[in-house]
Amino acid sequence: MQAGNAIYETLADLPPVLPVFPLPGALLLPRTQLPLNIFEQRYIDMVDAALSGSRLIGMVQPSPDKDSGDPDTPILAGVGCVGRLTSFQETGDGRYLITLQGVTRFALDREVNSYARFRQVECDYAPFADDLRCGQGEEDVDRNGLLKTLRDYLDANDLEADWQSVSEAETEVLVNALCMMCPYGPQEKQALLEARDLKTRAETLIAITEMDLARSQNDGGSTLQ
């Protein structure tokens, strides 16, 4: 797959160690884009290191189920997604505005001790080798079921969509974009990230959304946001 100016054909094209950005509620998936506002010094250092190296950063959530007791070093979830830094802008007030393009998911093997302010982990990409193949599993997705659930959600929340763009979107793009835009919490987003394949991710999104709709009807409001 291509991300920016780089092409990643095999897992050997990816580094064994990544700097990671722990951010609750942030979801990056292969072939999607995630804009970020970087202002903490340790993450400014991380961006500087990425720019001078592979331009790859691992996005990972703090574990939704475990608490380290230290907000500065939360326990990390077991799966993240590596993104290539494809856009970079200095703001003039010490911040960076960047965009990451998702490449592939990875399993966290262990954290690497270093003198850097930012955290780094050893990565296992093997469980997610199919992420490098564009469109993998699209034919197995219940696209009609996904679109029905989207319509139900939009109707229940008095929202509109550009249905022409939705109808023209490739299935992989549609599934992953909807997952990234969904207003659900860290646990739900981690479940979407860890879904085995595109079909499972779409089914997970449908199930979460149907559950949210049912609870909204019973309680008069969404419980997952």
MOLINMO-V834428 format. One record per run of one state. SS is the DSSP state (helix for helix, strand for strand, loop for the rest). FROM is the first residue (numbers start at 1). TO is the last residue. If there is no record, write none. Layout:
ss=SS from=FROM to=TO
ss=SS from=FROM to=TO
This chain:
ss=loop from=1 to=1
ss=strand from=2 to=3
ss=loop from=4 to=5
ss=strand from=6 to=7
ss=loop from=8 to=10
ss=helix from=11 to=13
ss=loop from=14 to=16
ss=strand from=17 to=22
ss=loop from=23 to=32
ss=strand from=33 to=38
ss=loop from=39 to=40
ss=helix from=41 to=51
ss=loop from=52 to=55
ss=strand from=56 to=60
ss=loop from=61 to=61
ss=strand from=62 to=62
ss=loop from=63 to=70
ss=helix from=71 to=73
ss=loop from=74 to=75
ss=strand from=76 to=76
ss=loop from=77 to=78
ss=strand from=79 to=90
ss=loop from=91 to=95
ss=strand from=96 to=112
ss=loop from=113 to=118
ss=strand from=119 to=124
ss=loop from=125 to=125
ss=helix from=126 to=132
ss=loop from=133 to=137
ss=helix from=138 to=140
ss=loop from=141 to=142
ss=helix from=143 to=156
ss=loop from=157 to=162
ss=helix from=163 to=168
ss=loop from=169 to=170
ss=helix from=171 to=181
ss=loop from=182 to=185
ss=helix from=186 to=194
ss=loop from=195 to=197
ss=helix from=198 to=219
ss=loop from=220 to=225
